[in-house]
Amino acid sequence: MAGVFCATLADAAPAGASEIDLLLFGSLDAGAASFLTTGAKVAFEGLDRPGFVVLASAGGGRRSESVACGCARSVGVARYTAVGAALVGYQWFLDWGVVAAYAGPEGSIEALTDGRTAAVLPARYGLRLHGEVWARPTAETLVQATAILGSAREDAWGRIAWGVRAWDTYFGPEVSLYTDRTGYRKWNLGLHATDFAFGRYSFRVSGGVQVESSTRGASPYVALSVWTPL
């Protein structure tokens, strides 16, 4: 689930918007384990106002892992995953930032391959819970936290980042953790640059070190998120 992204910044839409607004977003986490997500957010009272929102997303990824076989040894395989979710939630605008909470159905399908044969696992369905906080402790700082829990894959993903504003962009450290029912764990520790824009598009870029429970060493990762209101 790493790489899942939803923009909830208060300045994601022009001030004063009062009609239904649409925000398109996408993200890519590229490393030893990679994941791509795309989606849309619909805000019924406007992206910059409190109210009900709908969040729909779809994505897929690949990672390497070891599985036990009948010959009393482990075999290296690649796990491919496709997931989708449609959530309903509410966003609150407070003096210090924005809080959003969502819930709704999700589904996933996975396949394992050792390069010669492939096994497609049964599709799984469940409930996803998604929460976000975009807090501005001061006029020049940003704290952002996201937590996602899903029952389809029995997984959890969380990220927290801090940034200080410079040249209309927030720079600082980030840390994230992903885990699921297979016992797989992935930690990302790096630096990010958040909320810089080119025209109508806003971006977040980050990079650092990725550590997986299925490998013995650390590897680099790069992540990119982009969003734009329509």
C-alpha positions as CSV (number, residue, x, y, z in Angstrom):
1,M,0.0,0.0,0.0
2,A,3.0,2.2,0.1
3,G,2.6,5.2,-2.0
4,V,-1.0,5.6,-1.5
5,F,-1.7,9.4,-1.7
6,C,-4.6,11.8,-1.2
7,A,-4.3,15.6,-1.3
8,T,-6.2,17.3,1.4
9,L,-4.3,20.6,1.6
10,A,-6.6,23.6,2.2
11,D,-5.2,25.4,-0.8
12,A,-5.9,22.5,-3.2
13,A,-8.7,24.5,-4.8
14,P,-9.5,28.2,-5.3
15,A,-10.8,29.9,-2.2
16,G,-14.5,30.3,-2.2
17,A,-15.4,27.2,-4.2
18,S,-18.9,26.2,-3.4
19,E,-19.8,23.6,-6.0
20,I,-18.8,20.0,-6.4
21,D,-15.0,19.8,-7.0
22,L,-12.9,17.0,-8.4
23,L,-9.3,16.3,-7.6
24,L,-7.2,13.9,-9.6
25,F,-4.1,12.3,-8.0
26,G,-1.4,9.7,-8.5
27,S,1.7,8.4,-6.8
28,L,4.6,6.1,-7.5
29,D,6.9,4.5,-5.0
30,A,9.9,3.1,-6.8
31,G,12.5,0.9,-5.0
32,A,13.1,-2.8,-4.2
33,A,9.3,-2.9,-3.7
34,S,7.3,-0.6,-5.9
35,F,3.7,0.6,-6.0
36,L,1.7,2.8,-8.4
37,T,-1.7,4.4,-7.4
38,T,-4.1,6.6,-9.3
39,G,-7.5,8.0,-8.2
40,A,-9.9,10.8,-7.8
41,K,-11.4,12.7,-4.9
42,V,-14.9,14.3,-5.1
43,A,-15.8,17.1,-2.6
44,F,-19.4,17.9,-2.5
45,E,-19.0,21.2,-0.7
46,G,-15.7,22.2,-2.4
47,L,-12.1,21.0,-1.9
48,D,-11.3,23.9,0.4
49,R,-14.4,23.5,2.6
50,P,-15.6,21.1,5.3
51,G,-18.0,18.4,4.1
52,F,-18.5,15.0,2.7
53,V,-16.0,13.5,0.1
54,V,-15.7,10.4,-2.0
55,L,-12.3,8.9,-2.6
56,A,-11.8,6.3,-5.3
57,S,-8.4,4.7,-6.1
58,A,-6.8,1.8,-7.9
59,G,-3.2,0.7,-8.0
60,G,-0.7,-2.1,-8.3
61,G,2.7,-3.1,-7.3
62,R,5.5,-5.7,-7.2
63,R,7.8,-7.0,-4.5
64,S,10.2,-9.9,-4.0
65,E,9.9,-12.4,-1.2
66,S,10.7,-15.9,-0.1
67,V,8.1,-18.7,0.3
68,A,8.6,-22.2,1.8
69,C,8.3,-25.1,-0.5
70,G,7.9,-28.9,0.1
71,C,11.6,-29.4,-0.2
72,A,12.3,-27.8,3.2
73,R,13.9,-24.7,1.6
74,S,12.7,-21.2,0.6
75,V,12.2,-20.1,-3.0
76,G,12.4,-16.6,-4.2
77,V,9.3,-15.3,-5.9
78,A,7.8,-12.0,-7.1
79,R,4.4,-11.0,-5.8
80,Y,2.2,-8.8,-8.0
81,T,-0.8,-7.1,-6.5
82,A,-3.7,-5.1,-7.8
83,V,-6.0,-3.2,-5.4
84,G,-9.0,-0.9,-5.7
85,A,-11.2,1.0,-3.2
86,A,-14.2,3.3,-3.1
87,L,-14.4,5.3,0.2
88,V,-16.8,7.9,1.6
89,G,-15.6,10.3,4.2
90,Y,-15.7,13.8,5.7
91,Q,-13.0,16.5,5.9
92,W,-12.8,19.1,8.8
93,F,-11.0,22.4,8.4
94,L,-9.6,23.7,11.7
95,D,-7.6,26.7,12.6
96,W,-4.4,24.6,12.6
97,G,-5.0,22.4,9.6
98,V,-7.2,19.7,8.0
99,V,-8.4,16.3,9.2
100,A,-10.1,13.8,6.9
101,A,-11.5,10.3,7.6
102,Y,-12.8,7.8,5.1
103,A,-14.3,4.2,5.1
104,G,-15.5,1.9,2.4
105,P,-15.1,-1.3,0.5
106,E,-11.8,-2.5,-1.1
107,G,-10.8,-5.5,-3.2
108,S,-7.5,-7.0,-4.2
109,I,-6.0,-9.8,-6.3
110,E,-2.5,-11.2,-6.2
111,A,-0.2,-13.4,-8.2
112,L,3.0,-15.2,-7.3
113,T,5.7,-16.2,-9.9
114,D,9.1,-17.6,-9.8
115,G,9.8,-16.6,-13.4
116,R,8.8,-20.0,-14.8
117,T,5.3,-20.6,-13.4
118,A,2.7,-18.3,-11.9
119,A,-0.1,-18.8,-9.4
120,V,-3.1,-16.4,-9.2
121,L,-4.5,-16.2,-5.7
122,P,-8.3,-15.8,-5.1
123,A,-9.6,-12.3,-5.1
124,R,-10.2,-10.8,-1.6
125,Y,-12.7,-8.2,-0.5
126,G,-13.0,-6.2,2.7
127,L,-13.2,-2.8,4.4
128,R,-10.7,0.0,4.2
129,L,-10.3,2.8,6.8
130,H,-8.3,5.8,5.8
131,G,-7.3,8.8,8.0
132,E,-5.2,11.9,7.3
133,V,-4.0,15.0,9.1
134,W,-2.4,18.0,7.5
135,A,-1.3,20.3,10.4
136,R,0.5,23.6,10.4
137,P,1.9,24.2,13.9
138,T,3.3,27.5,12.6
139,A,2.9,29.6,9.5
140,E,6.2,28.1,8.2
141,T,5.9,24.4,9.2
142,L,3.8,21.4,8.1
143,V,3.2,18.0,9.8
144,Q,1.4,15.4,7.7
145,A,0.3,12.0,8.9
146,T,-1.6,9.2,7.0
147,A,-2.9,5.9,8.3
148,I,-4.6,3.2,6.2
149,L,-6.0,-0.1,7.4
150,G,-7.5,-2.8,5.1
151,S,-9.1,-6.1,5.8
152,A,-8.9,-7.5,2.3
153,R,-5.2,-8.1,2.6
154,E,-5.1,-7.6,6.3
155,D,-2.6,-4.8,5.8
156,A,-1.6,-1.4,7.3
157,W,0.3,1.5,6.0
158,G,1.3,4.7,7.8
159,R,3.4,7.7,7.0
160,I,4.4,10.8,9.0
161,A,6.4,13.8,7.7
162,W,7.5,17.1,9.0
163,G,8.5,20.1,6.8
164,V,9.6,23.7,7.0
165,R,8.6,26.1,4.3
166,A,11.1,27.5,1.8
167,W,10.3,28.9,-1.7
168,D,6.6,27.9,-1.3
169,T,7.6,24.3,-0.6
170,Y,7.9,22.2,2.6
171,F,11.2,20.4,3.1
172,G,11.9,17.8,5.8
173,P,12.1,14.2,6.9
174,E,9.6,11.4,6.4
175,V,9.1,7.9,7.7
176,S,6.6,5.2,6.7
177,L,5.8,1.6,7.5
178,Y,3.8,-1.1,5.6
179,T,2.8,-4.5,6.9
180,D,0.4,-7.3,5.9
181,R,-0.9,-10.7,6.7
182,T,2.1,-12.5,5.2
183,G,4.4,-11.1,7.8
184,Y,6.0,-8.8,5.3
185,R,7.3,-5.5,6.6
186,K,8.7,-2.4,4.8
187,W,10.2,0.7,6.3
188,N,11.0,3.9,4.4
189,L,13.1,6.6,5.9
190,G,14.0,9.7,3.8
191,L,13.5,13.4,2.9
192,H,10.7,15.0,1.1
193,A,9.7,18.2,-0.8
194,T,6.0,18.8,-0.6
195,D,3.5,21.1,-2.3
196,F,5.6,22.7,-5.1
197,A,3.6,23.5,-8.3
198,F,4.0,23.7,-12.0
199,G,0.9,25.3,-13.5
200,R,-2.2,23.5,-12.2
201,Y,-0.2,20.5,-10.9
202,S,1.2,20.2,-7.4
203,F,3.9,17.7,-6.5
204,R,5.6,15.8,-3.7
205,V,9.0,14.2,-4.2
206,S,10.8,12.1,-1.7
207,G,13.7,9.7,-1.5
208,G,15.8,7.8,1.0
209,V,16.4,4.3,2.3
210,Q,14.0,1.3,2.1
211,V,14.3,-1.8,4.3
212,E,12.2,-4.9,3.7
213,S,11.8,-7.9,6.0
214,S,12.3,-10.2,3.0
215,T,15.8,-8.9,2.3
216,R,18.9,-8.5,4.4
217,G,20.0,-5.1,3.3
218,A,18.8,-1.6,2.7
219,S,18.1,-0.2,-0.7
220,P,17.2,3.3,-2.1
221,Y,13.7,4.4,-2.9
222,V,12.2,7.4,-4.8
223,A,8.6,8.5,-4.5
224,L,6.6,11.0,-6.6
225,S,3.0,12.2,-6.0
226,V,1.1,14.6,-8.2
227,W,-2.4,16.1,-7.8
228,T,-4.5,18.7,-9.7
229,P,-8.0,20.1,-9.2
230,L,-10.4,20.1,-12.1
